[in-house]
Amino acid sequence: MYRPNAIFIFSLEPWGDMWYSKHRYAAHLATRFPVHFVSVPDRWRWTDLFSLRANVRTTREGVHVVEYRNNLPMRPLWGLLAGLQHRINAWKLRRLMPAGPVLLWSFHPAYALLRHLLKRPGTRCIYHVVDPYQSLPGDVALSRRADLVVAINTWFHDYYRNISRNCILIPHGVGEQDRRTDPAAIAADRDRFGTYVVVAASLNHCTNYALLQRIADRYPHLRVVLIGELFAVPPATLIVRERLLSMPNVVHLGALDPGAMRSIIGGARAGLVTYEFHPTQSKPTTGTRTPLKVLTYLAQQCPVISTINSFIPELDGIAVHKAEDEEHFIRLAGEAVEGMLPFDGPAVEHYLDSVAYDKLIDRILTGLDGSGPGTTNTGTPWN
């Protein structure tokens, strides 16, 4: 199994309270390796002209968060100037890399990896596809150059194994701490909110606010608790969202860290996944999102009602409930309120055991050698 001296994780989302797959992997990997978490630079400012190094801060999880600035404004740059800026940024990152093997683990087609700007003896590269990146510039190039492509669902796996020399199917994972429960905190949240359902998500243009408003209308004694950052949305969507947030039985708590969310989720009658409705299917037939929040809910023994497919067929209808349309979704929410929504706790625990992060990480590191189950290996390594 490959054992690097350090791991650099590349993310489009910065380190913060709202965690996605890359944040969770970083936190779990940090218990075994030195981990540096690198997100894209923030908006350019004049003072960035003189920024000559990356700053590093360490989180309570032991993750070293790397923050660096573009010396030049990237938006108006092109050609040689943009390439120069990328090389300067790579120089800043290389100064943080220890001697010996380093693993570059990217959750998007990072430019420095596309151009081999961080290439050194012993360096290996993973491209971890958790979202539909097929339209992003560099997706195909990084798929070909990476030592390993990690695909989150079967459609991604079928797609990338035709491009990559080494591709493995790894579903979303769950951590041991995510499954811990605090009965006293759960009881306190039930006292605080009464009978409630929870939505833990980025509250952006993809959220189905009209559906949530219908649920709040239909069940006035049910509290709808929203956890997540409010992102900019189009004006028409903003009107619907503001109307939802103004309802007396709707509470918005903002973005919370995973620990603060656990008891709230544990006390809810159901966890809601609310996007536009997708046709029900057991396997993805096109590039689509596979919601991590389903596991976030299940880890706290909270049944799930979703507008989209979770692609966990062994839990369909017994813990994860896919709604066909609005009326079906609202009816399932009513069953949750009455405590009638099926939830097979032992089946959920068995599935969560199978996708523990430690197990998934071992499979990925083994897959770097092209020897893991489900891998395809047909070429030379990244170096």
Solvent accessible surface area in square Angstrom, and as a share of the most:
residue,aa,sasa,rsa
1,M,115,0.51
2,Y,26,0.10
3,R,145,0.53
4,P,8,0.05
5,N,71,0.36
6,A,1,0.01
7,I,0,0.00
8,F,0,0.00
9,I,0,0.00
10,F,9,0.04
11,S,0,0.00
12,L,80,0.40
13,E,52,0.24
14,P,92,0.58
15,W,33,0.12
16,G,31,0.30
17,D,74,0.38
18,M,30,0.13
19,W,30,0.10
20,Y,66,0.25
21,S,5,0.03
22,K,6,0.03
23,H,0,0.00
24,R,15,0.06
25,Y,4,0.01
26,A,0,0.00
27,A,9,0.07
28,H,20,0.09
29,L,0,0.00
30,A,21,0.16
31,T,107,0.62
32,R,76,0.28
33,F,12,0.05
34,P,69,0.43
35,V,0,0.00
36,H,21,0.09
37,F,1,0.00
38,V,3,0.02
39,S,20,0.13
40,V,71,0.41
41,P,33,0.21
42,D,96,0.50
43,R,196,0.72
44,W,53,0.19
45,R,125,0.46
46,W,187,0.66
47,T,100,0.58
48,D,6,0.03
49,L,72,0.36
50,F,162,0.68
51,S,22,0.14
52,L,121,0.60
53,R,151,0.55
54,A,8,0.06
55,N,77,0.40
56,V,65,0.37
57,R,111,0.40
58,T,82,0.47
59,T,19,0.11
60,R,198,0.72
61,E,51,0.23
62,G,31,0.30
63,V,0,0.00
64,H,52,0.23
65,V,6,0.03
66,V,2,0.01
67,E,81,0.36
68,Y,25,0.10
69,R,43,0.16
70,N,22,0.11
71,N,12,0.06
72,L,46,0.23
73,P,43,0.27
74,M,55,0.24
75,R,230,0.84
76,P,91,0.57
77,L,32,0.16
78,W,203,0.71
79,G,49,0.47
80,L,167,0.83
81,L,92,0.46
82,A,20,0.15
83,G,19,0.18
84,L,88,0.44
85,Q,0,0.00
86,H,41,0.18
87,R,144,0.53
88,I,47,0.24
89,N,12,0.06
90,A,1,0.01
91,W,105,0.37
92,K,2,0.01
93,L,4,0.02
94,R,86,0.32
95,R,142,0.52
96,L,49,0.24
97,M,14,0.06
98,P,51,0.32
99,A,83,0.64
100,G,34,0.33
101,P,44,0.28
102,V,0,0.00
103,L,0,0.00
104,L,0,0.00
105,W,0,0.00
106,S,0,0.00
107,F,1,0.01
108,H,19,0.08
109,P,15,0.10
110,A,6,0.05
111,Y,71,0.27
112,A,15,0.12
113,L,0,0.00
114,L,14,0.07
115,R,118,0.43
116,H,58,0.26
117,L,15,0.08
118,L,0,0.00
119,K,88,0.37
120,R,60,0.22
121,P,123,0.77
122,G,34,0.33
123,T,1,0.01
124,R,44,0.16
125,C,0,0.00
126,I,0,0.00
127,Y,0,0.00
128,H,0,0.00
129,V,0,0.00
130,V,8,0.05
131,D,52,0.27
132,P,60,0.38
133,Y,14,0.05
134,Q,47,0.21
135,S,105,0.68
136,L,64,0.32
137,P,120,0.75
138,G,23,0.22
139,D,2,0.01
140,V,55,0.31
141,A,34,0.27
142,L,0,0.00
143,S,0,0.00
144,R,147,0.54
145,R,93,0.34
146,A,0,0.00
147,D,5,0.02
148,L,0,0.00
149,V,0,0.00
150,V,0,0.00
151,A,0,0.00
152,I,5,0.02
153,N,8,0.04
154,T,43,0.25
155,W,60,0.21
156,F,0,0.00
157,H,18,0.08
158,D,63,0.33
159,Y,67,0.25
160,Y,0,0.00
161,R,109,0.40
162,N,128,0.66
163,I,42,0.21
164,S,7,0.04
165,R,33,0.12
166,N,2,0.01
167,C,0,0.00
168,I,0,0.00
169,L,56,0.28
170,I,0,0.00
171,P,39,0.24
172,H,17,0.08
173,G,2,0.02
174,V,5,0.03
175,G,1,0.01
176,E,129,0.58
177,Q,50,0.22
178,D,12,0.06
179,R,58,0.21
180,R,142,0.52
181,T,76,0.44
182,D,74,0.39
183,P,101,0.63
184,A,78,0.61
185,A,33,0.26
186,I,22,0.11
187,A,53,0.41
188,A,58,0.45
189,D,13,0.07
190,R,121,0.44
191,D,128,0.66
192,R,141,0.52
193,F,10,0.04
194,G,43,0.41
195,T,44,0.26
196,Y,1,0.00
197,V,0,0.00
198,V,0,0.00
199,V,2,0.01
200,A,7,0.05
201,A,10,0.08
202,S,19,0.12
203,L,1,0.00
204,N,36,0.18
205,H,119,0.53
206,C,35,0.21
207,T,10,0.06
208,N,14,0.07
209,Y,5,0.02
210,A,50,0.39
211,L,0,0.00
212,L,0,0.00
213,Q,35,0.16
214,R,84,0.31
215,I,0,0.00
216,A,2,0.01
217,D,88,0.46
218,R,110,0.40
219,Y,49,0.18
220,P,85,0.54
221,H,177,0.79
222,L,3,0.02
223,R,75,0.27
224,V,0,0.00
225,V,0,0.00
226,L,1,0.01
227,I,0,0.00
228,G,0,0.00
229,E,86,0.39
230,L,68,0.34
231,F,77,0.32
232,A,101,0.79
233,V,21,0.12
234,P,69,0.43
235,P,106,0.67
236,A,76,0.59
237,T,32,0.19
238,L,70,0.35
239,I,104,0.53
240,V,39,0.22
241,R,12,0.04
242,E,90,0.40
243,R,114,0.42
244,L,0,0.00
245,L,44,0.22
246,S,86,0.56
247,M,28,0.12
248,P,132,0.83
249,N,13,0.07
250,V,13,0.07
251,V,36,0.21
252,H,61,0.27
253,L,42,0.21
254,G,19,0.18
255,A,38,0.30
256,L,41,0.20
257,D,38,0.20
258,P,15,0.09
259,G,37,0.35
260,A,48,0.37
261,M,8,0.04
262,R,58,0.21
263,S,20,0.13
264,I,7,0.04
265,I,1,0.01
266,G,10,0.10
267,G,3,0.03
268,A,7,0.06
269,R,92,0.33
270,A,0,0.00
271,G,0,0.00
272,L,0,0.00
273,V,1,0.00
274,T,6,0.03
275,Y,23,0.09
276,E,116,0.52
277,F,53,0.22
278,H,64,0.29
279,P,110,0.69
280,T,75,0.43
281,Q,60,0.26
282,S,66,0.42
283,K,121,0.51
284,P,11,0.07
285,T,101,0.59
286,T,78,0.45
287,G,22,0.21
288,T,17,0.10
289,R,85,0.31
290,T,19,0.11
291,P,11,0.07
292,L,25,0.13
293,K,32,0.14
294,V,1,0.01
295,L,5,0.02
296,T,24,0.14
297,Y,0,0.00
298,L,0,0.00
299,A,4,0.03
300,Q,6,0.03
301,Q,70,0.31
302,C,1,0.01
303,P,16,0.10
304,V,0,0.00
305,I,0,0.00
306,S,0,0.00
307,T,0,0.00
308,I,2,0.01
309,N,9,0.05
310,S,8,0.05
311,F,36,0.15
312,I,12,0.06
313,P,76,0.48
314,E,100,0.45
315,L,1,0.01
316,D,73,0.38
317,G,42,0.40
318,I,61,0.31
319,A,0,0.00
320,V,4,0.02
321,H,14,0.06
322,K,31,0.13
323,A,0,0.00
324,E,99,0.44
325,D,74,0.38
326,E,51,0.23
327,E,81,0.36
328,H,39,0.18
329,F,0,0.00
330,I,0,0.00
331,R,135,0.49
332,L,15,0.07
333,A,0,0.00
334,G,13,0.12
335,E,59,0.26
336,A,3,0.02
337,V,33,0.19
338,E,127,0.57
339,G,57,0.55
340,M,136,0.61
341,L,16,0.08
342,P,67,0.42
343,F,59,0.24
344,D,57,0.29
345,G,17,0.17
346,P,106,0.67
347,A,29,0.22
348,V,0,0.00
349,E,65,0.29
350,H,141,0.63
351,Y,24,0.09
352,L,0,0.00
353,D,68,0.35
354,S,56,0.36
355,V,4,0.03
356,A,26,0.20
357,Y,2,0.01
358,D,79,0.41
359,K,106,0.45
360,L,1,0.00
361,I,0,0.00
362,D,50,0.26
363,R,78,0.29
364,I,0,0.00
365,L,0,0.00
366,T,39,0.23
367,G,0,0.00
368,L,3,0.02
369,D,73,0.38
370,G,20,0.19
371,S,78,0.50
372,G,7,0.07
373,P,95,0.60
374,G,51,0.49
375,T,28,0.16
376,T,46,0.27
377,N,76,0.39
378,T,114,0.67
379,G,43,0.41
380,T,107,0.62
381,P,79,0.49
382,W,7,0.02
383,N,70,0.36
